[in-house]
Amino acid sequence: MEMWTTAQAAHAWNVDPRWVRNLATQGRILGAVRQGHFWTIPTGTPKPSDAREYRYVDVPEQLRSEFAHVDALRDEMGRRRPLTQGELERIRNDFVVEYTYDSNAIEGNTLTLKETALVLEGLTIGEKPLKDHLEAVGHADAFSYVEQLASANEPLTSRVIKDIHYLVLADRPDDRGSFRNVAVRILGSTHRPPEPILVPELIDELLQDYARDRHHPIDRAARFHLNFEAIHPFIDGNGRTGRLLLNLMLMRSGYLPINIKYTDRRRYYDCFEARDDLGDSLPMTQLVLGYTQQRLADWLAIIS
């Protein structure tokens, strides 16, 4: 890997070299390596974000440099040449197909990636059940709604959550958009979701806690996702709805939406086990952080 000196990094970022050395010492430059009295930095590293963003934010110490790096990528995206409307639509459509496929596959949908793309174009896959078709269309519609919410300055409420779920559960007209009325179990988990009578109150408390949460936006969204799934407010569609809410929170904080891959589902499930068994939210935060960083890096590569 080619490396910058602090002077070269300072020139690239148009800052004082002392500022670069201070940030490297604070661990806010991902990949910076100390060599005696000097620091070297991976060539092309984006300019770190403004430290004032962290003044009133609770950041896990072990992830400080990773958060600084992902915020630098976010800021760099804002400084780059904007894409054309056609380019944006192409990238968005590709993401929606992959996101719909993976999020539904995690929940047992049998459509392949190619079949998902065809269904979203309006075609029917003869050997696949209607349920799988409706799930694909419903998820894509729900994501479009989440995109609208991300640009609107409206508070997140239980009504909004129900509206997202209504679109997700297109194959279950009697259950869509309503909190469950029966007790449920999560297969393969020792966690027992709360009784249905408690769900509305717990969702309201979760939303209030989120509004007061002072953690970094990515950490904050990951914690919300863990606690939302623990409540398991719906009879079905909790995972898809929860991941859409996760992306709503990321987009409102200036990040790109992420797609947790079906192939990464074991690690994803382990994050819930860490929360349920140990009360540890860090694995989910690391998972979401890694996906966010990769999505931003991929986007910058496209722009470049």
C-alpha positions in Angstrom: 0.0 0.0 0.0 1.3 3.4 -0.9 1.5 5.8 2.0 1.4 9.6 2.4 3.6 11.5 4.8 1.7 14.0 7.1 2.9 16.8 4.8 1.5 15.1 1.7 -1.8 14.4 3.4 -1.9 18.0 4.6 -1.4 19.2 1.1 -4.1 16.9 -0.3 -6.6 18.1 2.4 -5.5 21.7 2.3 -4.8 21.8 6.1 -1.8 22.3 8.4 0.4 19.3 8.9 0.1 19.7 12.7 -3.6 19.1 12.3 -2.9 15.9 10.5 -0.5 14.7 13.2 -3.0 15.6 16.0 -5.8 13.6 14.3 -3.5 10.6 13.7 -2.5 10.7 17.4 -6.1 10.8 18.4 -6.8 7.7 16.3 -9.1 9.6 13.9 -7.4 8.6 10.7 -8.1 5.0 9.8 -4.9 3.2 8.6 -2.5 5.8 10.0 0.7 4.1 11.1 3.3 5.6 13.5 6.9 5.1 12.5 9.1 6.6 15.3 8.3 10.3 15.5 6.5 10.3 12.2 3.1 9.2 10.8 2.3 7.7 7.5 -1.3 7.6 6.0 -2.7 5.4 3.2 -2.7 7.4 0.0 -6.1 8.6 -1.0 -7.5 8.6 2.5 -10.4 11.1 2.6 -10.1 14.2 4.7 -11.3 13.4 8.3 -14.6 14.9 9.4 -14.9 17.9 11.7 -14.2 16.8 15.3 -17.0 19.1 16.5 -19.4 16.5 15.2 -18.3 14.3 18.1 -18.5 16.9 20.8 -21.8 15.8 22.2 -21.8 12.3 20.8 -21.1 9.0 22.6 -18.6 7.1 20.5 -17.3 3.6 21.4 -13.6 4.1 21.9 -12.6 0.9 20.0 -14.5 2.2 17.0 -13.5 5.9 17.1 -11.2 5.7 14.0 -13.7 3.6 12.1 -16.5 6.2 12.7 -14.2 9.0 11.8 -13.3 7.2 8.5 -16.9 6.5 7.6 -17.9 10.1 8.3 -14.9 11.2 6.1 -16.2 9.1 3.3 -19.7 10.6 3.7 -18.3 14.1 3.6 -16.1 13.3 0.6 -19.2 12.0 -1.2 -20.8 15.4 -0.7 -17.8 17.2 -2.2 -17.6 15.1 -5.3 -19.1 15.8 -8.7 -22.8 14.9 -8.6 -24.1 12.1 -10.8 -26.7 12.6 -13.5 -30.3 11.7 -12.9 -29.9 8.7 -15.2 -26.8 7.5 -13.4 -28.5 7.9 -10.0 -31.6 5.9 -11.2 -29.4 3.1 -12.6 -27.5 2.8 -9.3 -30.7 3.0 -7.3 -32.5 0.4 -9.3 -29.5 -2.0 -9.0 -29.5 -1.5 -5.3 -33.3 -2.0 -4.9 -33.1 -5.3 -6.7 -30.2 -6.7 -4.6 -31.6 -5.2 -1.4 -35.1 -6.7 -2.0 -33.6 -10.1 -2.9 -31.3 -10.3 0.2 -33.8 -8.9 2.7 -36.5 -11.3 1.5 -34.1 -14.3 1.2 -33.1 -13.9 4.8 -36.8 -14.4 5.7 -37.2 -17.5 3.4 -38.2 -16.1 0.1 -37.2 -18.5 -2.7 -36.8 -16.0 -5.6 -33.3 -15.8 -7.0 -31.6 -12.5 -7.6 -32.5 -12.7 -11.3 -36.0 -13.7 -10.6 -36.4 -10.8 -8.2 -35.3 -8.4 -10.9 -37.8 -9.9 -13.4 -40.7 -9.7 -10.8 -39.9 -6.0 -10.1 -40.1 -5.4 -13.9 -43.7 -6.8 -13.8 -43.0 -10.4 -15.0 -44.3 -13.6 -13.4 -42.1 -16.6 -12.5 -44.3 -19.6 -13.2 -42.8 -22.1 -10.8 -42.6 -19.7 -7.8 -45.5 -19.0 -5.4 -47.6 -15.8 -5.5 -46.4 -15.1 -2.0 -42.8 -14.6 -3.1 -43.9 -12.3 -5.9 -45.9 -10.1 -3.5 -43.1 -10.0 -1.0 -40.7 -8.7 -3.7 -43.1 -6.0 -4.9 -44.1 -5.0 -1.4 -40.5 -4.6 -0.2 -39.6 -2.5 -3.2 -42.7 -0.3 -2.6 -41.8 0.0 1.1 -38.2 1.1 0.2 -39.6 3.8 -2.1 -41.8 5.0 0.8 -38.7 5.0 3.1 -36.8 7.1 0.6 -39.6 9.7 0.7 -39.6 9.7 4.5 -35.8 10.1 4.5 -36.1 13.5 2.7 -39.1 14.6 4.8 -38.7 16.4 8.1 -41.3 14.4 9.9 -40.8 12.5 13.2 -40.6 8.8 13.3 -43.8 7.5 14.9 -45.5 4.2 15.5 -47.9 5.2 12.7 -45.0 5.5 10.2 -43.7 2.1 11.3 -47.1 0.6 10.7 -47.3 2.2 7.3 -43.9 0.7 6.3 -45.1 -2.7 7.5 -48.3 -2.3 5.6 -46.3 -2.1 2.3 -43.9 -4.9 3.3 -46.6 -7.5 4.1 -48.4 -7.3 0.8 -49.1 -11.0 0.9 -51.0 -10.9 4.3 -53.9 -8.4 4.0 -55.3 -9.3 7.4 -52.1 -8.7 9.3 -50.5 -5.8 7.5 -50.0 -2.5 9.3 -51.2 -3.8 12.7 -49.3 -4.8 15.8 -49.7 -8.4 16.8 -52.4 -9.6 19.1 -50.9 -13.0 20.0 -47.7 -14.1 21.7 -44.9 -15.1 19.4 -41.6 -17.0 19.5 -38.5 -16.3 17.4 -37.3 -19.6 16.0 -33.8 -20.6 17.0 -33.6 -17.9 19.7 -33.8 -18.1 23.4 -35.3 -14.6 23.5 -39.1 -14.4 24.2 -40.7 -11.2 22.8 -43.0 -9.3 25.2 -46.7 -10.0 25.4 -48.8 -8.3 22.7 -50.6 -6.0 25.2 -47.2 -4.4 25.9 -46.2 -3.8 22.3 -47.7 -0.3 21.6 -46.2 1.1 24.8 -42.8 -0.5 24.2 -42.6 0.9 20.7 -43.5 4.4 22.0 -40.7 4.0 24.6 -38.3 2.8 22.0 -39.0 5.9 19.8 -38.6 8.2 22.8 -35.3 6.6 23.7 -34.1 6.9 20.1 -34.9 10.6 20.0 -32.9 11.1 23.2 -30.0 8.8 22.2 -26.6 10.6 22.0 -24.6 7.8 20.3 -23.1 8.2 16.9 -25.9 7.9 14.2 -24.7 4.5 13.0 -24.4 3.1 16.5 -27.8 4.7 17.3 -29.5 3.1 14.3 -27.9 -0.3 15.1 -29.1 -0.2 18.7 -32.6 0.7 17.6 -32.6 -2.2 15.2 -31.7 -4.6 17.9 -34.4 -3.4 20.3 -37.0 -3.2 17.6 -36.5 -6.8 16.7 -36.5 -7.8 20.4 -40.0 -6.3 20.7 -41.1 -8.2 17.5 -44.2 -6.0 17.2 -45.8 -7.7 14.2 -47.0 -11.2 13.5 -44.7 -11.4 10.5 -42.4 -9.0 8.5 -40.4 -7.8 11.5 -37.0 -8.3 10.0 -37.8 -6.6 6.7 -39.5 -3.7 8.4 -36.7 -3.4 10.9 -34.0 -3.3 8.1 -36.0 -0.6 6.3 -36.2 1.4 9.5 -32.4 1.0 9.9 -31.9 2.4 6.4 -34.3 5.3 7.1 -32.2 6.3 10.0 -28.9 6.0 8.1 -30.3 8.1 5.2 -31.6 10.8 7.5 -28.1 11.0 8.9 -26.5 11.5 5.5 -25.4 8.0 4.8 -26.4 5.6 2.0 -28.8 2.8 2.6 -27.1 -0.6 3.2 -28.0 -4.2 2.1 -27.3 -6.9 4.7 -26.5 -9.8 2.5 -28.2 -13.2 2.7 -24.8 -14.8 2.6 -23.9 -12.8 5.8 -27.1 -14.0 7.6 -25.2 -16.1 10.2 -23.2 -13.1 11.4 -26.4 -11.1 11.4 -28.2 -13.6 13.6 -25.1 -13.7 15.9 -25.6 -10.0 16.5 -29.0 -10.6 18.0 -27.7 -13.5 20.1 -25.0 -11.2 21.5 -27.7 -8.7 22.5 -30.0 -11.3 23.9 -27.4 -13.3 25.8 -24.8 -10.7 26.8 -26.6 -7.4 26.4 -23.8 -6.5 23.8 -24.9 -4.2 21.0 -21.3 -3.7 19.6 -21.4 -6.6 17.1 -24.5 -5.1 15.4 -22.9 -1.7 15.3 -19.7 -3.2 13.8 -21.8 -5.0 11.1 -23.8 -1.9 10.2 -20.6 0.2 10.2 -18.8 -2.1 7.9 -21.7 -2.2 5.4 -22.0 1.6 5.5 -18.3 2.1 5.0 -18.2 -0.3 2.0 -21.3 1.2 0.4 -19.7 4.7 0.6 -16.4 3.4 -0.7 -18.1 1.7 -3.6 -20.1 4.9 -4.4 -16.9 7.0 -4.4 -15.2 4.5 -6.7 -18.1 4.9 -9.2 -17.8 8.6 -9.1 -14.1 8.5 -9.6 
